[in-house]
Amino acid sequence: MNIHDYNRHAWNLQSAEGCRWSTPYPDEVIERALAGDWEVRLTPNRAVPADWFPSQPRLDGVDLLALASGGGQQVPIFAAAGARVTSFDASDIQLEKDLDTAARHGLSVSVEQGDMANLGRFADGSFDLIFNPVSNVFAEAVRPIWRECARVLRPGGRLLTGVMNPCFFLFDHRLAEETGELRVIHPLPYSDIKDMDGEMLEEQLDAELTLEFSHSLEDQLGGQCDAGLAITGLYEDGWDEESSALHRWMPLFMATRSVKL
């Protein structure tokens, strides 16, 4: 199975249905960004600190790659803040939402469809900033993504990325949703293909739902360092009761700011 192609199709379906991550921001949010009042999120709830960006409140002159960040949310905000934005996403429909939302406000963005582990269409040192919300759970391997990010960043450029706590994948989530009981059933690193019960995997594929993978902290954090990126900031974030019963017990996400050496 080609995981990228499968998840591309699954995300197109999910985006067409209009999930939380696929609903364009209201016009007033973009209008406020045009006036210099904006914030964005790498994880579900916490806004990215303003000092993680190379300048505030404007991003004029910043070449920004929005990596797996489609859906009419962060991309038009960055464009409204003055950045030259390229949105790179697996989902065609997510990219269409970026274009449509930006155009509604007279903003210009570029879009590219592809696999975030292969940024070969971009030359070395093409960007000042990469913004990558939680998305590498849909990739089998994360280190190729970090290497490509480091390659296309200019020296001193920044990678802002959100990742899921790998501990999330330890548990039986159906049991937790039904009874509130937390039962460890999976080893780490986790793979839907290798570790999910066969019947559940068949249901997942029949429903054309995305396939997910956990990644060790060594790969998530150490992988950035090995790629030539120095981690200069980190924070954790939670979720909500509707999304996961684990929300009450531990932070389920983290975000990092890295700088290309």
N, C-alpha and C positions, 0 to 999 in steps of 0.2 A: 504494500500500500504506500502511495505517495502521501505522506502526512500533510505537506503543504497544500496540495491540491484538494485533499479531503476537507481540511479545515477552512480553506478558502470557500468551498461550497457551503459548508456548515455556517460560516459567518455571514455569507450572503443571505442565507435563509433567516438567520437570527436578526440581521439588520433589517430585513424586509418586514419582520414582525415588530420591530421597534422596541428592543430591550433598553435597559438603562444606559448602556454604553453606546447605543445607536440612535439616540434621540437628539437631534440638533438643539443647541441652546436657543432660547427665545431671542427674538430680535433685540430686546432691551439689554440683554447681556453683552451682545456685540456692540451696541451703541455706547454702552458705558466704557467698553474697552477702547473704542475710538476716542473717548474723552480722557483716556489715561487711567481708568479705574477698572482693573482686571485682576483675576487670579485664576490659577489652573490647578489640577490635581493629577498626581501620579498614582495615587491610591484612592480608595473610595471616599474618604471623609476629610483628610487634612489637606489644606492648601499648601502648595510648595512655598517655602520661605522666599520672600522677595530678593534676599541677597544671594540666592542660588543662581540668579540670572545675571548676565554680564552688564546689564543696565536696567534702570527703572525710572519712570514708568514706561518709557519708550524703548523699543528694540530696533530703532532705525539703524540700517546698515548691517544687521545680524543675519547671516545665512543660516537658516534653521531647518533641520531635518526632523519632521514629526514622524517618528518611526512606530508603525503599528498603532497609530493614534487617530485613525479616521473616524467619521461619524458626525461631522458638523459641530464639534465641540471645541477642543483646544486649537485646532488649525485656524479657524476664522478669528479666534481671539488673538492669536499670535500675529496674524496678518493685520488685524486692526491696531495692534500695538506697534506696527511698523516693520516687522521682520519680513525678510524674503523667505517665504515658506515653501518647502517641498514636502508634500504628504506622501508617505510610502506605506502601503498597506496591502495585506493579502486580499482583502475584500473589495471587489469592484463597487458594490453598493455603498460601503463606507466612504470610499473615495468620491462617489457621486454626491453624497451628502455634504462633504467638504466643499466641493465646487459650487453646489447650489446655495449653500449657506453664505459662502464668501461673496458670490455674485449678487445676492440679494442686497448686500451692503456696499456694492461697488468695489469689492476687494479682489485682488488677483492672487491665486495660489497655483502652484504646479502640483500635479499628482502623478504617481508612479505605482503600478501594481507589481508586486513581486514578493519574494521570500526574504525576510529580514536577515537571514544568514548569508545572503548573497547581494551585496550592494555594488557589484562589479560595474554597473552602468555609471557610477560616480567616480570621478578621479580622486586620487589621494588629496587630502587637505581641502575638501570642497566646502566644509561647514564649520561654523563657529560654535554651534550648539545642536545637540541631539536631544529630543524630548521623547522618552519611551515609557509610556504608562504600562502597568502590569499587562504583559502579553506573552512573555516567553514561556508561560505554562503551556502554550500551544506548539512549542518547538521541542523536538526530541533532544537537541543539544544546544547549550547556551554559549559555550566558549567561542564557536564560530561567529556568533553575533557580536560578542565583545571585540573580537579581532577586527571585524569589518567596521565597527563603530570607531575604533581607534585609528584605523587606516584613513577613513574619510574625514576625520576631525583635523583641524589645523592645530599646530602646537599651541598649548594654552586653551584649546577648545574644551567645552564641557559636555559631559554625558549625564543627563538626569534620567534616572530610570526607577521604575517601581517593580518590585518582585513579591511573589507570594511566599510566606513562611512555609518551608518544606514540611513542617510538622502537620500542616493542614491535611496532608495526604495520608497520614497514618491511620485515620479513623474510618469506621463504617458510617458514612453520612446518612444513609437511609435510616439506620437504626437511631441515630441521633435525632433526626427530624421527627421520627414516629414516637419515640419514647423519652428522648432527652439523655439516654445513656451513651456514654463515650466509651467505645470499645476499639482498641488498637487491633487492626487486622492486616495492615499492609507494611511491607518493608520499604525503606528509603534507599536510593531514590525510586520514586513510584512512576509507573507507566500504565495508562489505561489499557494499552494493548497487551502488556505482559502480566499485569497484576490484577486486573479486574476479573471478577467471576465470569466464566464463559457466557452464561445466560444473560447477565447484565450487560456484557459487552455487545452481545447480539442485539439487545434492546436499544443500546446506545447507537449502534450503527443503523438499525432500522429507522430510528427516529431522526437520523442525520444530525445528531448533536456533536459538538466539537469534542475532539480527543485531547486529553491533557497529560502533562508530564511534570513531575517535580524535579528540582535540581538542587544539588547539595549547596551549602553555603560556601564550600570550597570553590565550586564552579561559579556561583553567583558573585561572590565577592573576590575570592582569590583569582578567578578568571579575568576580572577586570584589571587587577594589578598585573597579572602575567601578560596582558595585552598592551601594557604600557600606560595604563590609566591609574592615577593616584586618587583614592577615595578621600574626599575632603569633607564630607558631610553625610549623615545618616539619621533617619528618624523612623519610628514604627507607627502603624495605624491599625485601627480595628475595622469591623465591618458592621453588620446589623443582624438583629434576630431573624429577620425574614430570609437572609442569605445563608446563615450558618449558625447552628447551635454552639459552635466553638467560640463564637464572638465573646461569650461571657468569660472565657477562661484564659485567653492569650491574644496578643496582637497577631493578626493574620497576614499583615503586609509590612513591608519596609520599603523605604526609598533611599537612594544614594545619589550623591553628587560626586562625579569624578572629573579629573582634569587630565588632559593629555600632556604627558611629560615632554 
